[in-house]
Amino acid sequence: KCLTRTITAFLLLLKLWSLAIVLALAPADEAIAPSNNNNRSYLLAAALFVHPTQIRNKFSGIIAGRTGRAISASHQSSPLAATRFEEISVSVPQKINDNHRWVDEAAQVLEKWGAVALVSEENSSGGGLIAGEICDIANHAATSRMEDMHRRIESRGLDPSGVEEPYRFSEIVCRDEGGKRFDVPVAFLGGHDKAVTNRIARDVGSGRIGTPLAPFQHDAIKELHNGIDEIAKPVVDALWQRHEELNSHVAASGFLINKPGSQSQNWHRDGPDEGFIDCFVPLIDLTQSVGPTAIIPGTHTSTCGVDAYKKYGDCVPILNKGELLLFDYRTIHRGQGNRKKSKTRTLAYTVYKRMESGSRDFSGDVHNFPAALTLEYD
């Protein structure tokens, strides 16, 4: 009996030791199934009859950390995905004007990897870099704008859902055949250069934004755009001023609305041209199930094909609402499908275009925003 008790106690100690290792090393996202490339802690746990998924599910809140904010595009835990996120993430202080070192760091990361995630400092009070209230109001404004345009489409005798046939208007674009993914371009209302702001307010891309925003939509979007521009523009300008005297202007802006049931996009580049930077800002806290954006860092200067994730490794930054993802126009990426049954993922976007100092070329992103009919007139 004494020997049996000794062996039982020894095995219990081994299990506890295994549990400690799993808690220390396992990824934090409780909804992710283990991949084939699990670390040694899983093998050890299995050998000692400790089910790692159950342990991780129970204790995921304890071990959540920065590496838990990235997954692979296959929705599996991946040490490479976490490493990729670490490589492209830059912490930004809540008081951004108190320390500008983060701007230079972000510009360097963006130049090297073609992408940078601007995230809140871990010791901040939570949330993103743009206030949650601003994001919430802008989210409501974007949704109401989409619904307004759907009513205008329906009044023309067309299917506003886009299920029968995807459509393109200046104010709204159905981006998939299932009617679950919508692009809602709006005039850029932020920035400090009034001449530029007024010019961009009249045109986004090559199409005129005809239907005016409702007053509350205008005010909410303006506040959001000011918040985005305050953070993103210094990074973009620092990137392009590293080598030449260049500035930037916003070539396009709007909202990407990803409804429940949407399918993942194909891997793609937004265009082949150098000199464009996309800025995405989620207006809700992201999880892997609501369809965050997957990127393949390092593909902006490569001629590789869209299966580059096999070589470079992909990454899906899981951002809080109000945090920013900047990436080069040429970086391979895709929107993930929204597998959440009752939650719509809305993100705001701006596209910054490089321009020489003194230039008055305020042309837009004609590759993604060709001319289209407006819904302004019945």
C-alpha positions in Angstrom: 0.0 0.0 0.0 2.8 2.4 0.9 4.5 1.7 -2.5 1.2 2.3 -4.3 0.6 5.6 -2.5 4.2 6.7 -3.3 3.8 5.9 -7.0 0.4 7.7 -7.1 1.8 10.8 -5.5 4.8 10.7 -7.9 2.4 10.5 -10.9 0.3 13.4 -9.5 3.4 15.5 -9.2 4.4 14.8 -12.8 0.9 15.8 -14.0 1.1 19.1 -12.0 4.5 19.8 -13.6 3.1 19.1 -17.0 0.1 21.4 -16.3 2.5 24.2 -15.4 4.4 23.8 -18.6 1.2 23.8 -20.7 0.0 27.0 -19.0 3.3 28.7 -19.6 3.7 27.7 -23.3 0.3 27.1 -24.8 -1.4 29.7 -27.1 -4.0 31.8 -25.4 -7.0 31.5 -27.7 -9.3 28.9 -26.3 -11.3 28.4 -29.5 -8.3 27.3 -31.6 -7.7 23.6 -32.1 -4.1 22.4 -31.7 -2.2 22.2 -35.0 0.2 19.4 -36.2 3.1 21.6 -35.1 2.3 21.8 -31.4 5.1 22.5 -29.1 6.7 20.0 -26.7 4.3 20.8 -23.9 1.4 19.1 -25.7 3.4 16.0 -26.3 4.4 15.9 -22.6 0.8 16.5 -21.6 -0.4 13.7 -23.8 2.1 11.3 -22.4 0.9 12.1 -18.9 -2.8 11.8 -19.7 -3.4 15.5 -19.4 -5.7 16.7 -22.2 -4.1 20.0 -23.4 -7.2 21.4 -25.1 -9.2 21.1 -21.9 -6.5 22.6 -19.8 -6.1 25.5 -22.2 -9.9 26.1 -22.4 -10.1 26.3 -18.6 -7.1 28.5 -18.0 -7.0 30.6 -21.3 -7.9 33.8 -19.4 -4.9 33.3 -17.2 -2.3 32.8 -19.9 -3.7 35.4 -22.4 -0.9 37.7 -23.7 0.5 39.4 -26.7 1.3 36.1 -28.6 -2.4 35.2 -28.2 -3.3 38.1 -30.5 -2.3 36.4 -33.7 -3.3 33.2 -35.4 -2.6 31.6 -38.8 -5.1 31.9 -41.6 -6.1 28.3 -41.1 -7.6 29.4 -37.7 -5.0 27.2 -35.9 -2.5 28.0 -33.3 0.8 28.6 -34.9 4.1 29.6 -33.3 5.1 31.1 -36.7 1.9 33.3 -36.7 2.6 34.5 -33.2 6.2 35.3 -34.2 5.0 37.1 -37.3 2.7 39.2 -35.2 5.6 40.1 -32.8 7.7 41.1 -35.8 5.1 43.5 -37.2 3.5 44.9 -34.0 4.5 48.3 -32.4 3.1 49.5 -29.1 1.8 53.0 -29.2 1.4 55.1 -26.0 -2.0 56.4 -25.1 -0.6 60.0 -25.2 0.9 59.7 -28.7 2.5 63.1 -28.7 4.6 62.5 -25.6 7.0 60.2 -27.3 7.5 60.0 -31.1 9.9 57.1 -31.1 7.1 54.7 -31.9 6.5 56.6 -35.2 10.1 55.8 -36.5 9.9 52.2 -35.3 6.5 51.7 -37.0 7.9 53.2 -40.3 10.9 50.9 -40.2 8.6 47.8 -39.6 6.3 48.9 -42.4 9.2 49.3 -44.8 10.7 46.0 -43.9 7.7 43.8 -43.7 5.1 45.7 -45.7 2.8 45.7 -42.7 2.7 47.1 -39.1 0.1 46.6 -36.4 -0.2 49.6 -34.1 -1.5 48.3 -30.8 -2.1 49.8 -27.4 0.6 49.5 -24.8 0.0 46.4 -22.6 -0.1 48.5 -19.5 -2.8 50.7 -20.8 -6.3 50.7 -19.4 -7.6 48.6 -22.3 -9.2 49.1 -25.6 -7.6 50.6 -28.7 -5.8 53.8 -29.7 -9.0 55.5 -30.9 -11.6 55.8 -28.1 -14.2 53.0 -28.0 -17.0 55.5 -27.9 -15.8 57.1 -31.2 -15.6 53.6 -32.8 -19.1 52.6 -31.6 -20.7 55.8 -33.0 -18.8 55.4 -36.2 -19.9 51.8 -36.5 -23.5 52.9 -36.1 -23.0 55.6 -38.8 -21.4 53.1 -41.2 -24.3 50.6 -40.7 -26.9 53.3 -41.2 -25.2 54.6 -44.3 -25.2 51.1 -45.8 -28.9 50.7 -45.0 -29.7 54.1 -46.5 -28.0 53.0 -49.7 -29.8 49.7 -49.7 -33.1 51.5 -49.6 -32.1 53.6 -52.6 -31.1 50.5 -54.5 -34.4 48.8 -53.7 -36.3 51.9 -54.8 -34.7 51.3 -58.3 -36.2 47.8 -58.4 -32.9 46.1 -57.7 -31.9 43.5 -55.1 -30.1 45.4 -52.4 -28.7 42.3 -50.8 -26.5 41.6 -53.8 -27.4 37.9 -53.8 -28.9 38.0 -57.2 -26.0 39.9 -58.6 -23.1 41.9 -57.0 -23.3 45.6 -57.8 -21.1 48.7 -57.8 -22.2 52.3 -57.1 -20.2 55.2 -56.0 -21.7 55.0 -52.5 -21.7 51.2 -52.0 -20.1 48.1 -53.6 -21.2 44.5 -53.0 -17.9 42.7 -52.9 -19.0 39.1 -53.1 -21.7 36.9 -54.7 -23.3 35.9 -51.5 -24.3 39.4 -50.5 -22.4 39.3 -47.2 -19.5 41.7 -47.8 -20.0 45.4 -48.6 -17.7 48.3 -49.2 -19.1 51.7 -48.3 -16.9 54.4 -49.6 -17.2 57.8 -48.0 -15.4 61.1 -48.3 -12.4 61.6 -46.1 -13.3 64.2 -43.5 -10.1 64.2 -41.4 -6.8 66.0 -41.7 -5.6 69.5 -41.2 -5.1 70.7 -44.8 -8.4 72.2 -45.6 -7.7 72.5 -49.3 -6.8 68.8 -49.5 -9.7 67.9 -47.3 -12.2 69.8 -49.4 -10.8 68.3 -52.6 -11.0 64.7 -51.3 -14.5 65.4 -49.8 -15.7 65.9 -53.3 -14.1 62.9 -54.9 -12.9 59.5 -53.6 -11.0 57.5 -56.1 -12.2 58.4 -59.6 -15.9 58.3 -58.6 -17.9 61.2 -57.1 -19.5 60.5 -53.7 -22.9 61.9 -54.7 -25.4 61.1 -51.9 -24.7 63.4 -48.9 -24.1 61.9 -45.5 -26.7 62.4 -42.9 -25.6 65.0 -40.3 -24.9 62.5 -37.5 -23.1 60.3 -40.0 -20.9 63.2 -41.1 -20.0 64.2 -37.5 -19.3 60.6 -36.4 -17.1 59.8 -39.4 -15.2 63.1 -39.2 -14.3 62.4 -35.6 -13.1 58.9 -36.5 -11.1 60.1 -39.5 -9.4 62.7 -37.4 -8.4 60.0 -34.9 -7.1 57.7 -37.7 -5.1 60.5 -39.4 -3.5 61.6 -36.1 -2.0 58.2 -35.7 -1.5 56.8 -39.3 -0.3 59.8 -41.2 2.8 60.4 -39.2 3.9 56.8 -39.8 3.1 56.9 -43.5 5.0 60.3 -43.9 7.9 59.0 -41.9 8.1 55.9 -44.2 8.3 58.0 -47.4 10.5 60.7 -45.9 13.1 58.2 -45.0 14.5 58.4 -48.6 12.9 61.5 -50.2 11.0 64.7 -49.4 7.5 63.2 -49.9 4.1 63.6 -48.3 0.9 61.8 -48.4 -2.8 62.3 -49.0 -5.8 60.1 -48.6 -6.8 58.5 -51.9 -9.8 56.6 -50.6 -11.7 56.0 -47.4 -14.8 54.1 -46.2 -16.0 51.1 -44.4 -15.8 47.3 -45.0 -18.8 45.5 -43.6 -18.5 41.8 -43.3 -21.8 40.1 -42.4 -22.3 36.7 -40.7 -22.0 33.9 -43.2 -19.5 35.6 -45.5 -16.8 33.5 -47.2 -13.1 34.1 -47.0 -11.6 36.0 -49.9 -8.9 34.7 -52.1 -5.4 35.8 -51.4 -4.7 39.0 -53.3 -2.8 42.3 -53.6 -4.8 45.5 -53.8 -2.7 46.6 -56.7 0.8 46.4 -58.3 1.8 50.0 -57.7 4.3 51.3 -55.1 3.2 54.3 -53.1 -0.1 53.3 -51.5 -0.6 52.3 -47.9 -3.9 50.8 -46.6 -5.0 51.5 -43.0 -7.6 49.3 -41.4 -9.2 50.1 -38.1 -11.7 47.5 -36.6 -14.7 49.1 -35.0 -15.3 46.0 -32.9 -13.0 43.9 -30.9 -11.7 41.2 -33.3 -11.8 37.4 -32.7 -10.8 34.8 -35.3 -14.5 34.0 -35.9 -15.7 37.4 -37.1 -13.5 37.5 -40.2 -10.3 39.5 -39.4 -7.8 40.3 -42.1 -5.0 37.8 -42.8 -1.7 39.1 -44.2 1.6 37.6 -45.5 4.3 40.0 -44.2 7.3 40.5 -46.6 5.4 40.0 -49.8 5.3 43.7 -50.8 8.7 43.6 -52.4 8.4 40.1 -53.8 7.2 38.7 -57.1 5.9 35.6 -55.4 2.4 34.3 -56.1 -0.6 34.3 -53.8 0.4 31.0 -52.2 3.3 32.8 -50.6 2.1 31.9 -47.1 3.7 28.5 -47.7 7.1 30.2 -47.8 6.7 33.4 -45.7 4.1 32.4 -43.2 0.8 34.1 -42.7 -0.6 36.1 -39.8 -4.0 37.2 -38.6 -3.6 40.1 -36.1 -6.4 40.0 -33.5 -6.8 43.7 -32.8 -8.9 45.6 -30.3 -11.3 48.1 -31.7 -9.6 51.3 -32.4 -6.2 49.7 -33.1 -4.6 50.1 -36.5 -3.2 47.8 -39.2 -1.2 49.5 -41.9 0.0 47.5 -44.9 1.5 48.2 -48.3 -0.9 48.0 -51.2 1.2 45.2 -52.7 1.2 43.0 -49.5 -0.7 39.8 -50.1 -3.7 39.6 -47.8 -7.4 38.5 -47.6 -10.5 39.1 -45.6 -11.5 36.0 -43.6 -15.0 34.6 -43.6 -17.3 35.7 -40.7 -18.3 32.5 -38.9 -20.1 34.4 -36.1 -23.9 33.9 -36.4 -25.0 37.2 -35.0 -22.1 39.6 -35.2 -21.2 41.9 -38.1 -17.5 42.9 -38.4 -17.1 46.5 -39.5 -13.8 48.2 -40.1 -12.9 51.6 -41.3 -10.2 52.0 -44.0 -8.2 54.8 -45.5 -5.7 54.6 -48.4 -2.7 56.9 -48.2 -1.1 57.8 -51.5 2.5 59.1 -51.8 3.0 62.5 -53.4 5.9 64.8 -53.9 6.2 67.9 -51.8 4.3 70.8 -53.5 2.4 68.4 -55.8 -1.3 69.1 -56.4 -2.0 65.6 -57.7 -4.8 64.5 -55.5 -5.9 61.6 -57.7 -7.4 58.6 -55.9 -7.2 54.9 -55.9 -8.5 54.2 -59.4 -7.5 50.5 -59.2 -10.0 49.6 -56.5 -12.4 52.5 -57.1 -13.1 52.9 -60.8 -15.9 55.3 -61.9 -19.4 54.2 -61.0 -22.9 55.4 -61.1 -24.2 57.4 -58.1 -27.4 56.7 -56.1 -27.9 60.4 -55.4 -30.6 60.9 -58.0 -33.7 58.9 -58.5 
